[in-house]
Amino acid sequence: MRISKSLIALAVLSLSVIAFAQPANPPQGGQQGQRRQAAPTVTTNPNAHDPVLAKEGDWYYLFTTGGGVIKSKDLITWENDGSTNVGGYWAPDIIYHDGLWHLTYAVSAFAKNTSVIKHAYNKTLDRNSPDFKWVETGVIVESIPYRDMWNAIDPNVIIDENGDPWMDFGSFWNGMKLVKLTKDLSAVAEPQEWRTVCARERAFFLDDNDPGDAAVEAPFIFKKGDWYYLLVSYDYCCRGINSDYKIVVGRSKDVKGPYLDKEGKSLTRGGGTVIASSSDDYVAIGHCGAYTIDGEDILVAHAYTIADNGASKLFVGNLVWDNDGWFTIEKRNK
């Protein structure tokens, strides 16, 4: 039986990610027993790729590609908090909805659209609680090479003003998609409603499995007041200090779009106002999440520094608003 290279790549990736994702500090109680936890590793300069943020109680929890979780009480000093320990794990998103924490994440073959987005839920993020347990519900969407011109990766879930959940996602190919979900966030709602919310010009004569130069990924929708803000990352990450990643934004009063930049250009036509690219000490800021937590508008992303030899490092910033309802990003100093 012949096995495609993409399936082999996916299998190898899944096994390697699962191996990486074993919990460093297993939960106390439950099936793990009363095992004593090792002293946590503490740092103010954590590695973090594709970070997303949540807060429960006094703790901020940061989820990243690979399944690792770190936590902090001040967004400055971080300590390891083990792993989600779910199988295969890229570009997660975390949201609290209807009494549960919902985790969406991708399993994918690198640089191909052999990808799925999966869903899991938990009652708490506190792994010392007897209620802590990630329950996997399965695949939400799947993209298949030579069938789909979209990629099931980089999910983000937003609840609209009517309480309906939507998932935006995508990487390269023909853009960022938006699809309505069921109330429990575990599947696509019927009848299905799909939309393109961001796209860059692409040479469509290319092979279906070649994304070309249409470099856009990592969508994230953030609601503030009457506006939905769509943040996406343009250009390339993962090349260390030679990366040219940048975050751009457009906004709409309807979660379904269209999303327009400050000049009125649609993100489906290559528009996008740049809000972050590099700073004095970071290069290629991108793949972000934005949140209002305890009255603060916070953005997390990954970036690179020369001193860290190309490792993905956590960038934490605050949204600074102007009178027209647009914002810039300033590195958080406190």
C-alpha positions as CSV (number, residue, x, y, z in Angstrom):
1,M,0.0,0.0,0.0
2,R,1.4,3.4,-1.0
3,I,1.4,6.1,1.7
4,S,1.6,9.7,0.7
5,K,4.5,11.9,1.8
6,S,2.0,14.3,3.4
7,L,0.4,11.6,5.5
8,I,3.9,10.4,6.6
9,A,4.8,14.0,7.5
10,L,1.6,14.4,9.5
11,A,2.1,11.2,11.4
12,V,5.7,12.1,12.3
13,L,4.6,15.6,13.3
14,S,1.8,14.2,15.5
15,L,4.1,11.8,17.2
16,S,6.8,14.4,17.8
17,V,4.3,16.9,19.2
18,I,2.7,14.3,21.5
19,A,6.1,13.4,22.8
20,F,6.9,17.1,23.4
21,A,3.5,17.7,25.1
22,Q,4.0,15.3,28.0
23,P,3.2,17.2,31.2
24,A,6.3,18.6,33.1
25,N,4.2,18.9,36.3
26,P,1.4,16.3,36.4
27,P,-1.8,17.3,38.2
28,Q,-2.1,16.4,41.8
29,G,-5.0,14.2,42.8
30,G,-7.2,12.2,40.4
31,Q,-5.7,9.4,38.4
32,Q,-2.2,10.9,38.9
33,G,-2.4,10.4,42.7
34,Q,-0.8,12.7,45.2
35,R,2.5,13.0,43.3
36,R,4.6,15.8,44.5
37,Q,5.3,18.5,41.9
38,A,8.9,19.6,41.1
39,A,9.7,23.2,41.7
40,P,8.6,25.2,38.7
41,T,11.0,26.8,36.2
42,V,10.7,30.6,36.5
43,T,11.6,33.1,33.8
44,T,11.0,36.6,32.7
45,N,11.9,35.8,29.1
46,P,9.9,32.7,28.1
47,N,10.0,31.0,24.8
48,A,6.5,31.1,23.2
49,H,5.3,30.3,19.7
50,D,1.7,31.2,18.7
51,P,0.7,32.4,22.2
52,V,-2.9,32.9,23.4
53,L,-3.9,34.1,26.9
54,A,-6.6,33.4,29.5
55,K,-7.1,34.4,33.1
56,E,-8.7,32.3,35.9
57,G,-8.5,33.5,39.5
58,D,-5.2,35.2,40.1
59,W,-3.3,33.5,37.3
60,Y,-2.8,34.3,33.6
61,Y,-2.3,31.2,31.5
62,L,-0.4,31.2,28.2
63,F,-1.0,28.4,25.7
64,T,1.4,27.9,22.9
65,T,2.2,25.6,20.0
66,G,3.6,22.3,21.3
67,G,1.1,21.9,24.1
68,G,3.1,23.7,26.8
69,V,1.4,26.0,29.3
70,I,3.0,28.7,31.4
71,K,1.4,30.9,34.0
72,S,2.0,34.2,35.7
73,K,0.4,36.6,38.2
74,D,1.8,39.8,36.7
75,L,2.5,39.0,32.9
76,I,6.2,39.5,33.8
77,T,7.4,36.4,35.7
78,W,6.3,33.1,34.3
79,E,6.5,29.5,35.5
80,N,5.9,26.2,33.8
81,D,2.4,24.7,34.3
82,G,2.8,21.4,32.5
83,S,0.9,20.7,29.3
84,T,-2.6,20.3,27.9
85,N,-1.5,16.8,27.0
86,V,-3.9,16.6,24.0
87,G,-2.7,14.8,20.8
88,G,-0.9,16.9,18.1
89,Y,-0.9,20.6,18.8
90,W,-0.4,23.7,16.8
91,A,-1.5,27.3,17.1
92,P,-4.1,27.0,19.9
93,D,-6.9,29.3,21.0
94,I,-8.6,29.4,24.4
95,I,-12.0,30.9,25.3
96,Y,-14.4,30.7,28.3
97,H,-18.0,30.0,27.2
98,D,-21.0,28.7,28.9
99,G,-19.2,27.6,32.0
100,L,-16.3,25.8,30.2
101,W,-12.9,26.5,28.9
102,H,-12.8,25.7,25.2
103,L,-9.5,24.8,23.5
104,T,-9.3,24.8,19.7
105,Y,-6.0,23.8,18.0
106,A,-4.6,22.5,14.7
107,V,-2.8,19.3,13.8
108,S,-1.0,19.8,10.5
109,A,1.8,18.9,8.1
110,F,4.2,21.8,7.8
111,A,3.7,23.9,4.7
112,K,0.8,21.8,3.4
113,N,-2.9,22.1,3.9
114,T,-3.1,18.5,5.2
115,S,-4.7,19.9,8.4
116,V,-7.5,19.5,10.9
117,I,-8.8,21.8,13.7
118,K,-9.8,20.0,16.8
119,H,-11.7,20.9,20.0
120,A,-11.4,20.1,23.7
121,Y,-12.9,21.5,26.8
122,N,-12.2,21.7,30.5
123,K,-14.0,23.0,33.6
124,T,-10.9,24.7,35.0
125,L,-7.4,25.7,34.1
126,D,-6.2,25.0,37.6
127,R,-4.5,21.6,37.3
128,N,-4.6,21.2,41.1
129,S,-8.4,21.1,41.0
130,P,-10.1,17.7,41.0
131,D,-12.2,19.1,38.1
132,F,-9.1,19.6,35.8
133,K,-9.4,17.3,32.8
134,W,-9.2,18.1,29.1
135,V,-11.9,16.2,27.2
136,E,-11.3,16.0,23.4
137,T,-14.4,16.0,21.3
138,G,-12.8,15.6,17.8
139,V,-12.4,17.4,14.5
140,I,-14.3,20.6,13.7
141,V,-13.0,21.1,10.1
142,E,-10.4,19.4,7.9
143,S,-8.6,20.7,4.8
144,I,-7.3,18.2,2.1
145,P,-4.7,19.0,-0.5
146,Y,-6.0,19.2,-4.1
147,R,-9.6,19.5,-2.8
148,D,-9.5,22.6,-0.7
149,M,-7.9,26.0,-1.3
150,W,-7.9,26.8,2.4
151,N,-6.0,25.5,5.3
152,A,-7.5,24.3,8.6
153,I,-5.0,25.9,11.0
154,D,-4.6,28.8,13.3
155,P,-8.2,28.8,14.8
156,N,-9.7,31.6,16.8
157,V,-13.2,31.6,18.3
158,I,-15.3,34.8,18.9
159,I,-18.8,35.0,20.4
160,D,-20.9,37.6,18.6
161,E,-23.4,40.1,20.2
162,N,-26.2,37.5,19.7
163,G,-24.2,34.8,21.6
164,D,-23.4,32.9,18.5
165,P,-19.9,31.4,18.2
166,W,-17.8,31.8,15.1
167,M,-14.4,30.4,14.2
168,D,-11.9,32.3,12.0
169,F,-8.9,30.4,10.8
170,G,-6.5,30.0,8.0
171,S,-3.0,30.1,6.7
172,F,-1.8,31.3,3.3
173,W,-3.7,29.6,0.3
174,N,-6.7,31.7,-0.5
175,G,-7.2,33.5,2.8
176,M,-8.7,33.5,6.2
177,K,-12.1,31.8,6.6
178,L,-14.9,32.4,9.0
179,V,-17.4,29.7,9.9
180,K,-20.3,29.5,12.3
181,L,-20.1,26.9,15.1
182,T,-22.6,24.9,17.2
183,K,-23.4,26.3,20.6
184,D,-20.9,23.9,22.2
185,L,-18.1,25.0,19.8
186,S,-17.4,21.4,18.8
187,A,-18.7,21.4,15.2
188,V,-19.7,23.5,12.2
189,A,-23.3,24.7,12.6
190,E,-25.9,23.6,10.1
191,P,-26.8,24.9,7.6
192,Q,-23.1,25.8,7.1
193,E,-22.1,29.4,6.6
194,W,-18.5,30.0,5.4
195,R,-17.0,33.4,4.5
196,T,-13.6,34.8,3.5
197,V,-12.6,37.6,5.8
198,C,-9.0,38.3,4.7
199,A,-7.0,37.4,1.6
200,R,-3.9,38.6,-0.3
201,E,-3.4,38.4,-4.0
202,R,-2.1,35.0,-5.0
203,A,-1.0,33.4,-8.3
204,F,-3.8,30.9,-8.8
205,F,-1.9,29.1,-11.6
206,L,0.4,27.6,-8.8
207,D,0.0,24.0,-7.7
208,D,-2.9,23.7,-5.3
209,N,-0.4,22.6,-2.6
210,D,1.8,25.7,-3.1
211,P,0.7,28.8,-1.3
212,G,3.0,31.0,-3.3
213,D,3.6,34.5,-1.9
214,A,0.1,35.1,-0.4
215,A,1.6,35.2,3.1
216,V,-1.2,35.8,5.6
217,E,-2.1,33.7,8.6
218,A,-3.1,33.7,12.3
219,P,-6.4,35.6,12.3
220,F,-7.8,36.8,15.6
221,I,-11.1,38.7,16.1
222,F,-11.2,41.1,19.1
223,K,-14.5,42.9,20.0
224,K,-14.3,46.4,21.6
225,G,-17.4,48.6,21.8
226,D,-19.4,48.4,18.6
227,W,-16.5,47.1,16.5
228,Y,-15.0,43.8,15.7
229,Y,-11.3,44.1,15.0
230,L,-9.6,41.4,12.8
231,L,-5.9,41.1,13.4
232,V,-3.8,38.9,11.0
233,S,-0.1,38.4,10.5
234,Y,1.4,39.3,7.1
235,D,4.6,38.0,5.6
236,Y,6.9,35.4,7.2
237,C,7.8,34.1,10.7
238,C,10.0,31.2,11.6
239,R,13.2,32.6,10.1
240,G,14.6,34.0,13.3
241,I,15.8,37.6,13.1
242,N,15.4,37.5,9.3
243,S,11.6,37.1,9.7
244,D,9.5,40.0,8.4
245,Y,6.3,39.1,10.2
246,K,3.9,42.0,11.0
247,I,0.4,42.4,12.5
248,V,-2.2,44.3,10.5
249,V,-5.8,45.1,11.4
250,G,-9.2,45.9,9.9
251,R,-12.5,46.4,11.5
252,S,-16.2,45.9,11.0
253,K,-19.5,46.3,12.9
254,D,-20.5,42.8,11.8
255,V,-18.5,39.8,12.8
256,K,-19.0,38.5,9.3
257,G,-17.3,41.6,7.8
258,P,-16.3,43.2,5.6
259,Y,-13.2,44.2,7.5
260,L,-11.7,47.5,6.3
261,D,-8.4,49.2,7.3
262,K,-7.9,52.9,8.2
263,E,-7.8,53.8,4.5
264,G,-11.1,52.0,3.8
265,K,-9.5,49.1,1.9
266,S,-11.0,45.6,2.5
267,L,-8.8,42.9,4.0
268,T,-10.2,40.6,1.4
269,R,-8.4,42.8,-1.2
270,G,-5.0,42.9,0.6
271,G,-5.8,45.8,2.9
272,G,-4.6,46.0,6.4
273,T,-3.2,48.8,8.7
274,V,0.1,47.8,10.3
275,I,0.0,48.0,14.1
276,A,3.1,46.0,15.0
277,S,6.2,44.7,13.2
278,S,9.4,45.4,15.2
279,S,10.4,47.4,18.3
280,D,13.7,48.5,19.9
281,D,14.3,45.0,21.2
282,Y,12.0,42.7,19.1
283,V,11.9,41.6,15.5
284,A,8.9,40.4,13.5
285,I,6.1,40.6,16.0
286,G,3.2,38.4,15.0
287,H,0.7,35.6,15.6
288,C,-1.2,37.5,18.2
289,G,-4.2,37.4,20.5
290,A,-5.9,40.5,22.0
291,Y,-8.0,40.6,25.2
292,T,-9.7,42.9,27.6
293,I,-8.8,41.5,31.1
294,D,-9.4,43.4,34.3
295,G,-10.0,46.6,32.4
296,E,-6.8,46.4,30.4
297,D,-6.5,45.7,26.6
298,I,-3.6,43.3,26.3
299,L,-1.9,41.8,23.3
300,V,0.3,38.8,23.3
301,A,2.4,37.7,20.3
302,H,5.7,36.0,19.5
303,A,8.8,37.7,18.2
304,Y,12.6,37.3,17.9
305,T,15.6,39.0,19.3
306,I,19.3,38.8,18.3
307,A,20.3,37.9,21.8
308,D,18.0,34.8,21.7
309,N,19.5,33.2,18.6
310,G,16.2,33.2,16.7
311,A,14.1,31.6,19.4
312,S,10.4,32.6,19.5
313,K,10.0,34.8,22.5
314,L,6.9,36.2,24.2
315,F,5.9,39.8,23.5
316,V,3.3,41.4,25.7
317,G,1.8,44.8,24.8
318,N,-1.1,47.1,25.5
319,L,-3.5,48.5,23.0
320,V,-3.3,52.3,22.9
321,W,-6.5,53.9,21.4
322,D,-7.0,57.1,19.4
323,N,-10.2,59.1,19.2
324,D,-11.3,57.4,16.0
325,G,-11.4,53.9,17.5
326,W,-8.1,52.7,16.1
327,F,-5.2,51.5,18.2
328,T,-1.4,51.0,18.2
329,I,0.6,48.5,20.3
330,E,3.0,49.6,23.0
331,K,5.3,47.1,24.8
332,R,4.0,46.6,28.3
333,N,6.4,48.1,30.9
334,K,4.7,47.0,34.0
